[in-house]
Every structure is written in C-alpha cells, then in structure tokens.
Amino acid sequence: MADLAASLLAEASWSGMLAAPTGRTWTISLPAGTPLLNANQRLHHAPKAKLTAAIREEARKATEEARVPALRCAHIFGIFCPPTKRRRDVGNLYPSFKAAIDGAVDAGMLPDDSDDYLLGPDMRIGETIRGGQLHLLVIELDPTGAAG
C-alpha cells in the first residue's frame, strides 16, 4: 500500500489547478472484508441503503482512527485492494468510494464532498489482500495554490 501511495503522489499532477498539495497525507482504511457496493449490482433500495450506511459508518470510524484533521480542500485516491488477482473494473466500485467519502465528511474531514472542496475520487487497484479492502489516500490541498 505504501509503494502505491508513493507512486500515486509522484505521478499526480496539479499543474493548472487552483489548488496545490501541502505535502500532508493520510490513509483511511476500511476493515478488510467490509462488504462493498458495486455499480453492476441490482439491489432493492432497502438492502442498498443498509450497505451504504454500513460503509459510511466504517469510513467515519476509520477517518477518526486515522486522526485526519479538518481540511479545507483535498484530493482523494480511492484504492481497492482485491481479494484475488482476477481482472477488475475498479470504476464499478464508485458507489462504495462515494459512501466512504461521505463517512469521512461525517467525521469532519471536509466541509462537504462537493467540487469546491474535493478533487476525486481517482480510483485505482492496489495489491491483493485477503478479504479485499478499500482505502482512501487523502492529499491535503492548499486552495490558494501557494503550497507545493
């Protein structure tokens, strides 16, 4: 996970943006094996809402455990570490990443998850982990563009 985070930071480009990275980062990790939402699922609204709430709550707790302070602006990479090496379309996990970001906002990480405060999530596949695991790599941005 650390190698992937370092390579994402190295390849990310904020040129031309109105915000610049400050150099502060955090990793929010949901527990391995947390059931996730997939855009290809056709769930009834009640089970979908229950699963969304569970992911959101796990992310809220994980954000507090990671001691992410209140930020003004951030870039988030969503990293899914799958349970197997089979081919995947990480974009299908967008509903899970959205619920996790909502949980991080609930924990006070950002004022809101609108484009005014958040760049991303940029989704990637990480290394294989038993049970699968979702991570959010949070990169603080300076909205004045003065950092970095």
Salt bridges, closest charged atoms under 4 A:
GLU11 OE2 - ARG124 NH2 3.37
GLU57 OE2 - ARG60 NH2 2.49
GLU58 OE2 - LYS61 NZ 3.72
GLU64 OE1 - ARG60 NH1 2.79
ASP102 OD2 - ARG56 NH1 3.90
ASP102 OD1 - LYS98 NZ 2.97
ASP106 OD2 - ARG56 NE 2.58
ASP113 OD2 - LYS98 NZ 2.39
ASP122 OD2 - HIS75 NE2 2.58
GLU140 OE1 - ARG24 NE 2.68
